[in-house]
Amino acid sequence: MNKQLTLGSLFDGIAGFPYAAEQCGIETLWTSEIEPAPSEISKRHFPAATQLGDVTKINGAEIPPVDIISFGSPCQDMSIAGNRAGLDGNRSS
């Protein structure tokens, strides 16, 4: 009997990692994102996943364990849609 792999996504953004994982049969159990617009995208595509919000407020003992933890580096300062501060920015330094 094969166990389905599970995923938790930190700094989730628009749920790119959970989306790719889903294509491979991996179930996303929880995500963490603080920006409202990306959080809404994640909620729409993964309604069964728990939305944990701010990563600094997560207590690992209180969330389901997962097989895989994915994360995207906070990218607001590096994104072409952002202020392009790069590594000197306060969110990505």
C-alpha positions, 0 to 999 in steps of 0.5 A: 500500500502506497501512502500519499505524500503530503506537503506544507508550503511556507512563504506560499505566494500564489501556491506554485509549489502546491500546484506542481505537487498536485500534478504529482499526486502530492496533497497540500495540507497547509500553506503560509502566506501573509499577503491577501491577494496570493492567499486568496489564490491559494484558498481558491485552488486548495480549499481543503488546505489549512491557511496558517497566515504569518510564518512567525506565528506558526507553532510547529507542534500544532500543525499536521506533520507533512512529508515535504516542506516547500518555501519561496524566499520572500521575493517582494524586493526582487520581483519586477512587480515590486520595488526592485530593491534586491538583497538590500530590501528589508523583506529579502535581506 
